Amino acid sequence: MANDFFEIIRHRIQATGMSQAQFARETGVQQGSLSRFLKGEQSSLSGDTVAKIVAFFGARLVFPGEDSSEPARDVCWVNARIMPAGEHVAPPVAEDYLAAPLVGEVGAGPGYLPQDEVQSWFLIYKHVPAIMGRRNLIAVEIGKTSTSMLPLLSPGDIVLVDRDDIDVSHAGHIMLVRDPEGAGMVKRVSVQSAPGGKDFSIQFYSDNAATNPPLLYSLREDYGGEISNAIVGRVIWAWSDVRGK
């Protein structure tokens, strides 16, 4: 099975038509190791190298017992309409895009809508650095009365969330979060060890702090000790209507 897996990777790399130098540069892997692998001088690759290559192709590994569902979907163009500015250039390639479901509105009121209530789809270019290697993506709308993240995010803006990224080790990342009642919000997050070392305090805070004081919760008491109950994912991209700005 391992030999088959590495053979598939070898064929996938060769099928890109890239030079070894270009592929190594695009994926961030060591060219020397890549060259030996493609020449058959070594039969396998390190785990870190495999992870980077798998991410480059927009795939991911799913182990037994893990949820294999994918919110984001691959794209297949069917008579894609080309804007006038692109009429005389090469058409878009479907493999370069993902479609992320727009699952609802977040803010102080409506809360986070589940994935099965898809309202629309957003096309995402895979090769933007912030997007590369990510697949578990959803899009959500900032609530029409939610001003807590002004001026960065305005009511009606759409944010893209990576549900695989719930790392809160660095304070200040913008995350899609839930309060203890399950309502969704887009906030910056800071997690600190509580006195005694038996709990963590979770602070959700806003850019528009003057009218939106920080919210402070206990990981153990408010979220059952599970960070995934508090954090849906990290905000990595945003679309904004700038007509009135």
Secondary structure, 3 states (H helix, E strand, C coil): CHHHHHHHHHHHHHHCCCCHHHHHHHHCCCHHHHHHHHCCCCCCCCHHHHHHHHHHCCCCCCCCCCCCCCCCEECCCCCCCCCHHHCCCCCCCHHHEEEEEEEEEECCCCCCCCCCCCCEEEEEECCCCCCCCCCCEEEEEECCCCCCCCCCCCCCCEEEEECCCCCCCCCCCEEEEECCCCCEEEEEEEEEECCCCCCEEEEEECCCCCCCCCEEEEHHHHHCCCHHHCEEEEEEEEECCCCCC
